[in-house]
């Protein structure tokens, strides 16, 4: 059931990326950098609320929070489908992020205690494989819907699926006892974190439109910096912080989270850029785009499960290092190899397949490696922190990529996509360097 909830969240995110051009056409009077908040607004809300949601799940019941999150996700999916304008759509997506934030940490932490220690890497990576598995299903299904209908049906489809998961969960899920502290939650830290993330993503997304030195953008960067400093200060002095900063003194925790942050700038945003590239440069239809994207998530789902089994047997190092290097190759392929009018089989497919392979092999294994270093009562919080950083990075990546790519009628369209791929390559290389230089040699082969 935990994986089913994660599939629901993953399907919705991939479908939104695929429908981005259709949404921008529906709200043609709105700048694309504003419409991008349909995607990045969800990521901002999820990232900001994940640590709080993880804490609440650890205290109030992981199954209870999972069920609440799934139901809220379904309701707000219906609201998104019925949105009369882009502002209502963005608002509905932000509300939906609350449901996603409740589902993600609880969906793993509620089942992890059921597995013995020697199988937990397999459990984490199997759970993580649900994300790319949903992404594998989503492009073709979403493309078929877009071919015969509109993007509104993509959101509407999540509503009955969410209700079904909730109903089945009521019958099958049982709450597991968790030993956790009962101190007060850090609501001030949650507010400061939300403001910091939102202001930073807003500044990155609108900087090109408004001017990087404009008063509004400079104020946004200032608010982001001030709120971030306040968040860290609050986390240090609060008895029960949303993120226990002391955990980041552990080498495998800070290494995996830093590498995860860098690679997530690419791994979440590139799935928005690829459909735009295929539609705008190669003139693919929605159905062609959906079919073209499918091999990447299939590779990711397959390698997620394989990576977990290898980590359980010989340690985490091999899947993390190899996967990180393969992702560098994959993004480099789009920078140096892919021709603007090339064949899909020889031009696009090798890059997207390699990226799915590399991400699936390394990223879920990083998550299990981070969880391995913390005690059970903090699994929900640690998983929330890992996915919070992933979503923060993804929101930044989406905002930056949309700003770099720009509108579909720009004169330097191909060059704009080239700049986006170089942007992704920088962060993917940074993640690989963190893994190569900081991996604790004593843990695994």
N, C-alpha and C positions, 0 to 999 in steps of 0.2 A: 504493500500500500504506500509505503514511503516513496518508492520509486515511481509509483503511479502519479503521486502529487508532483514530483519533480519533472516527470514527463509533461504534465499539464502546463507547468510554468515554462519549460523549455520550448514546447510547441508554440505557445503564444508569442514568445520572444522572436523566434525564427520567422513566424508568419508576419509579424510586424515589420521586420527588415525587408522581407520580400515584397510587401505591399507599399513600401515607402513612396515609390514614384506615383502609385495610384492615389495615395493619400494626399500628396502634394498637388496633384491635378484636381482633386476634389476641392481643396482649399487654395486655389491658384493665387488668390490675392494676398496670401500670407507668405513671407520669405521662407525659403527652405531651412534656413538656420533656426527659424522658430518652429516649423513643423518637426524638425529633428528632435524636439523635446517630447514628442510622442514616444520616441524610443529612449532618449537619455533621461527624461523626467521619471520614467519607470525605474531606470537604473539608479538614479539619484535617491529616490524614495526607498528602494530596496536596500541600497548600500547604507543609508543613514539609519534605517530601522533594524537591520540585521543583528547588531550586537544586543540591542534592547530585546528583540524578539528571542534571541538565544537565551538571555538571562531569564526571561519570563517562562520560556519552555522548560528550562531546568528547574524552576521553582514551582510553577503552577500546573505542570503536567505536559509532557511532550505530545501525547496523543490529543489532549484537549486543544492545544494551540494549533496542531496540525489540522484538526477538523475545522476549527474556526477560520484558519487561513484559507483552506480549500473553498469553504462556503463563500467567504468574502471575495475571493478571486473570481468565482463564478458569477456573482452578482455584478461586480464591476466590469466583467467582460461584456455582459449585456448592456450596461450603461455606455461602454465604449462604442458598441455597435450602433447605438441610437443617438450618438452625439450629433447635435445640429451644427456645431462649428468646431474649429480646431481647439479653442480654449476649453470647451467642455470635454473634448476628447483627451487633451493633456491632463485635465483635472481628474477624469475617470481613470486614466493610466496611473496617476500618482496614488489615487486611492487603491488601485489594484496592486500597487507595490507593497502596500501594507499586508495584503494577503500573501504575496510572494515572500515577503520577509518572515512571516510566520511559518510558512510551509518549509522553506529551505533548511534551516537548522534542525527543526523538529523531525523532518522526514528521515534524517540520518540518525540523529541521537536517540530516537525512540526505538530503533531496531538494533543499534550497535551493541548494546549490552547482551543481546541474545546470541552473539557470536563469541567463541573462545578467542583468547589472545592471538593464537597463531593463525587465525583466519580473518583478522580484522582488516588487513590491507585488501584482501579479496572483497570483503563486505563493502568497504569504502569505495573502491574502484567500480564495483558492480553497481552501487548506487549512483556514482558519478556517470557511469555509462548511460544511465537513463536520460541524461541531458542530450548527448549527441544522438542517442537513439530516437528521441523525439524530433531532433533536428533533421534526422535522416528521413523521417516520415513527413515532416512539415513541408519541405519545398515542393514535392510533387502534389501533395494534397492541397496546399495553399495555391499553387499555380493552377490546378484544375478549377478551384473555386473562383480565382480571379479571372480565368478564361471565360467562365459562363456567368459570373455575377460580379460582386464588388467586394472591396476590402471589409465592409461591415459584416459580411457573413463569416469572415475569418475570426473576428472577435466573438460573434454570436455562437460559433461552434464550440468555444471553450465553456460556455455556460452550462449546457446539459452534461458535458463530460465532467465538469467540476461537481455538479450535483450528484452524478452517479458515483464518483470517487467518495464523496461525503457519505452517501447512503451505505455503500459497501463498508466504509471505514467504521460506521456505527455498529455494524454486525461483527466485524472481524478484529478490530484493534482493541488491545487491552493495555491500560496504563501500567508502566513498570515503576516501582518505587525508586526514588532518586534521593540520595543524601545531598542536600544543598543548603546553603545559608539562607536565612530569611530576612536579611537586612534590607534597608530601603533601596529602591532602584535609583540609578543616577539619571534623573530626568533632565537636569541641567546639562549634563554631558551629552545626552541625546540631542537636545536642542542645538547646542553649539556645533556638534558634528553635522547635523542636517544643514545648518546655515553655511558652514564651511564648504561642504560638498556642492550645494546648490549654487553658491556665489562663484566658486571656481569654474564649474561647468558652464554657467551662464556667461562668464567673462570669455572663456575659450570659444564658446559657440557664437557669440555676437561680436567678438573683437574685430573680425574682418569686415563686418557690416558697418559697425559704428566707429571704427578706428581704434587701434591698440592704445593710443595715448589720449583717447577721449575721457572726459571726466567720469562718465558712468562706468566705463570699463576699469579705469584705475581704482575707483571706489569699490567695485566688485572684487578686484584682486585684494584690495586692502581688507575688506570685510572677511574674505576667505582666509587670509593670513591671520588676522586677529582672532577669528573664531577657532581656527586650528590650534593656535597657541593656547587659547582658553580651554579647548577640549583636552589637550594634554595636561594642562595644569589641574583641571578638574579630575581627570583620571588618576593623577598622582595622589591627590589628597582625599578622594572619596573612599570610604571603607569598602564599598562594593562597586568598583568602576565597571562601565560597560565593557571595556577592554582592559584586562589585567596587564599593564605594561611590563610587569616583572617577568611574564612569560617570554617576552621578546629578548630576554637575556640568554635564553637557550638557543644555541647555534642553529639547530635544525628548525626551530620555530621562525626565527627572523630570516633565515636563508630562504626557506620555502615561501614565506609570505612576501618577501621582496621580489623573488623571481616570479611568483604568481602575479604580483602587481604589474611588473613590467610586461609580461607576456599577455596579460589580459587587456592592455591597451590595444593590442593587435587582435587577440582571439575573439573579442566580442564585436569590435568595430569592423573588422574585415568582412564579416558576414553581411554587413550592410553595403559595403563598397562593391563586393563581387556582383550582386544583382544589378546595381547601378551600372557597372562596367559592361556587363553582358547586354543590358538593355540599350545603353546609350552609345556604346562603341561598336558592338557587334550586332546591334539591332535585333536582339532575341525577343521573342514573345514571352509572356508570363509563363506559359507551359514549358517552353524551351529552357527558361531560366531555372525553373523548379527541377527539371530533370538534370540539368547541368550541375546543380549544386549537390545533388543527392549523394554522390560517391564520397565526398568529404566527411559528412557525419557518419556514414556507414563505417568508414575506416576508423574514425574516432571511437565509435561504440565498441568495435571489435578490439581495438588496441587497449581501451580502458580496462576491459576484463582480463586481457592477457597481461597487462602491466601489473595488475594486482596480484595475480598468481606468481609472477616472477619475483615481485617484492616479498611475498610471503616465504619464498623458497631461498632466495639468495641475497635479499636486501634491496633497498630502494634505489641504490646508486645507478644501476644499469638502465632501468626504464626512465629515470629522471634525466640523466645526462644524454642518453641516446635520443630521447624524445625532443629535448631542447635543441639539439644540433639539427635534427631533421626539420624542425620548424624554421630554423635559420635558412636551411636549404630551400624550403618551400616558399618563404617570402622573398628570398633572393631570386627565385625563379621568376616571380612577377616583376621584379625590378630589372633583371638583366636578360631574360630569355623571351618572355611572351611577346609575340608581335601583335600590333593593333588589329590586323586583319587575318590572323593565323587560324589554323585548324583547332577545333576543340580538343581532339584526341591528343595531338602533339603539343598544343600551345597552352591550354587551360587545365586539362585533366591532371597532368603530372603534378602541378603546383597545389591544386586543391586536395588531391588525394594525399600527397605528402604532408600537407598541413594537418589534415585530419589524423593521419597516422602519428605524427609527432605530438600533437596536443593530447590525443587519447592515451599515448604511452606515458607521458610525463605529468600532465597537470593533475589528474585524479590521484596519482601516486604521491605528488607533493602534499595533497590534502591529507592523505593517510599518514604520511611521514610527520606532518605537523601535529596531528592528533595523537600520535604515538608518544609524544613527549609530555603530554598533560594528563592529569588525573581525570577519572571518569566524571566527577561532578562538573567539570569544566568543558566537557566535549561539546555541548551545545554552544557555549560561548566561543570556543576556539573555532568551531566550524562556522559560526556566524562571522567571526573576525576574518577568516580566510575568504569567505564569500563576500563580505563587505568590501574588502580591498579589491576583490575581483570586479565588483560592480562599480566601485568608484573609478577604477582604471578604465572599465568599459565605457562609462559615461563620458569620461574625458576623451577617450578614443573616438567615440561616435561624434561628439561635438566638434573635435578637431578635424576628423575625416570629412564631415559634411561641409565644414568651412573651407577645407582644402579643395575638395572636388567641385564645389559650387554648383551653378545651375547647368542644366543639360544643354543649353544653347550657347555656352561660352565658346570663344574661338579656339582656345588652347585646351580643348577637352582632354585629349590624350595625355598631354603634358601634366594636366591637373591630376589625373589618375596616377601617373608616374610619381608625382610628388607624394601622393598618399601612400603608395607602396614603399617609398623610401622612408617615410615617417614610421610605418609599421616595422620595417627592417631594423631601424635604430633600436626600438624597444625590444624586439625579439632577440637581437644580438646581446643587448644589456642583460636580459634574463638568462641567456646561455652563459654569459660571463660570470654572473652571480653563482650559478650552479657549479661551474667549473672551478672557481676560485674559493668558494666558501663551503662546499659540501664537507661535512665532518667525516673524515676518512674512517674513523673507528666504527661508524654505523653502516654496515652493509659492505658489499664488495664493490 
